[in-house]
Amino acid sequence: MASCVDERYFASARDAGVPIDQLLNLVGAGIVLQPRQLAASAMARLCDFEWGPTEIGYGGARGGGKSHWAIAQLADDCLRYPGLKCLLLRKVGKANRENFEDLRRKVLPGIRTSYNKTEGTLTFANGSVIKTGHFQNSSDVDAYLGLEYDVILVEEATTLTKSKVDDILTCNRTSKPGWRPRAYFTTNPGNVGHAWFKARFIDPWRRGAETETRFVQATVRDNRHVDTGYHAKLKRLTGWKRRAWLDGDWDIAAGQYFTTWRHDTHVRPDIGYGFAEPDWRVWLSLDYGFAHYTAAYLFAIDGDGTAYCLDEHAQRGWLVDAHCEAITAMLERNRIARHRVETILAGGDVFKRESDGERVSDDYERHGYKLERANMSRVDGAAEFLRRLGDVDRTPPLRPSLYISDHCSGLIDCIPGLMHDPARGEDVKKVDCDDDGFGGDDYYDGARYGLMHVATPPPPKLIRTPGRRVF
């Protein structure tokens, strides 16, 4: 039986892409990883190469074996490179060191190490060191800034803001020959850092466009060591907590507006260039900005009333002539002649006269694009967007009447992060992008203007007056 288990383990490691020296390292240290953990460790080894990633993300739901993998991977790095200096940051409060000691005894049973509980350092026989740090608040991370760490591991990464993570990564550097600095992150969906983690790891992973990052999704279903009682507790959850903590759904958040958004349903990789049939209606919409993004969308609708967001152009800091060139290129690559475009809808800002009497819309018209004023009702626009998403989880399912091409990456990233406006629950909360261009709702606004072009008119309101009814 033991040899059968060994054979299965070696086969699983081979399938995950684990190099033989790494596998021997793990087995020799008594470390046994599960398939998703092996996949993450294999990706961590890619950090050795100049063409490889520098950041590895692991997780996606509760009970996925994140902490176990994290300690095992740091051990793999420390065992193979003498004198390595690693920082392990965990959000577990004052019990951090006690928790770490219990975890390292469980994960690293076959490795000779010495643990200094007072200093919170785990030292290997070859001089490599893991320093454990903890944070309860983001400001606690500052205590570890200014030093050099060859490897940094941040657990529960989404409990930190993007700026705080960027701060700690300034310490991820090395003077050791042959070693390439790297950072590992484990976490679940939700919390203050949900948006930056999703943009940094999840979106490139979904698009198959990972360069500096790699991500491995793991849920409680990937951890055979979790007791059935804990699994049952997660299954009893409802709403966004169930989707986040059981299913590892990254398209959720507490207060999310478009709760019926499903990436696997609404994003269509088969909507390629030339997708729109010759008899379909086509039109453009845009939300103009300079410091913020100008987000332009190409739409089409088929004979059954299903709308398709075919393509996207989004840039900030560009002048109108550059945007017009990009829109022309968008039409050309989608094989749509200019005369087919019914209209180009834009928000009200482009029609406001500047101090010189000129309007942004005048500039667009000089470049061959006459803009028309969009229906800017935020509440009606949100309702139309929500209606077209349908509800595939309902019984019976409500089929969507909006699909989005995977070319529209800005819109795809934006939709699941939009929140209810706490002051006006039926509206989407207005959010501006930051100084680095991260976040904001410009993509949504540009698409919302386009969808309102084919919105179903609301039913007439009944106005009651004494003695008669007027529609």
HELIX and SHEET records of a PDB file:
HELIX    1   1 ALA A    2  ALA A   16  1                                  15    
HELIX    2   2 ILE A   20  GLY A   28  1                                   9    
HELIX    3   3 PRO A   35  ARG A   45  1                                  11    
HELIX    4   4 LEU A   46  ASP A   48  5                                   3    
HELIX    5   5 LYS A   66  ARG A   80  1                                  15    
HELIX    6   6 GLY A   93  ALA A   95  5                                   3    
HELIX    7   7 ASN A   96  VAL A  107  1                                  12    
HELIX    8   8 SER A  138  TYR A  144  5                                   7    
HELIX    9   9 ALA A  157  THR A  159  5                                   3    
HELIX   10  10 LYS A  162  LEU A  169  1                                   8    
HELIX   11  11 HIS A  194  PHE A  197  1                                   4    
HELIX   12  12 LYS A  198  ILE A  202  3                                   5    
HELIX   13  13 ASP A  203  ARG A  207  1                                   5    
HELIX   14  14 VAL A  220  ASP A  222  5                                   3    
HELIX   15  15 THR A  228  LYS A  235  1                                   8    
HELIX   16  16 GLY A  239  LYS A  241  1                                   3    
HELIX   17  17 ARG A  242  LEU A  246  3                                   5    
HELIX   18  18 HIS A  263  HIS A  266  1                                   4    
HELIX   19  19 VAL A  320  ARG A  333  1                                  14    
HELIX   20  20 ARG A  338  ARG A  340  5                                   3    
HELIX   21  21 GLY A  348  PHE A  351  5                                   4    
HELIX   22  22 VAL A  360  ARG A  366  1                                   7    
HELIX   23  23 ARG A  378  LEU A  389  1                                  12    
HELIX   24  24 SER A  409  CYS A  414  1                                   6    
HELIX   25  25 ILE A  415  GLY A  417  5                                   3    
HELIX   26  26 ASP A  442  LEU A  451  1                                  10    
HELIX   27  27 MET A  452  VAL A  454  5                                   3    
SHEET    1   A 8 THR A 113  ASN A 116  0                                        
SHEET    2   A 8 THR A 121  PHE A 124 -1                                        
SHEET    3   A 8 VAL A 129  HIS A 134 -1                                        
SHEET    4   A 8 LYS A  85  ARG A  90  1                                        
SHEET    5   A 8 VAL A 151  GLU A 155  1                                        
SHEET    6   A 8 ARG A 182  THR A 187  1                                        
SHEET    7   A 8 GLU A  55  GLY A  60  1                                        
SHEET    8   A 8 THR A 213  ALA A 218  1                                        
SHEET    1   B 7 VAL A 267  ARG A 268  0                                        
SHEET    2   B 7 LEU A 402  SER A 405  1                                        
SHEET    3   B 7 ALA A 307  GLN A 315  1                                        
SHEET    4   B 7 THR A 294  ILE A 301 -1                                        
SHEET    5   B 7 ARG A 281  ASP A 287 -1                                        
SHEET    6   B 7 VAL A 341  ALA A 346  1                                        
SHEET    7   B 7 GLU A 372  ARG A 373  1                                        
SHEET    1   C 2 HIS A 420  ASP A 421  0                                        
SHEET    2   C 2 ARG A 424  VAL A 428 -1                                        
SHEET    1   D 2 ILE A 463  THR A 465  0                                        
SHEET    2   D 2 ARG A 468  VAL A 470 -1                                        
END                                                                             
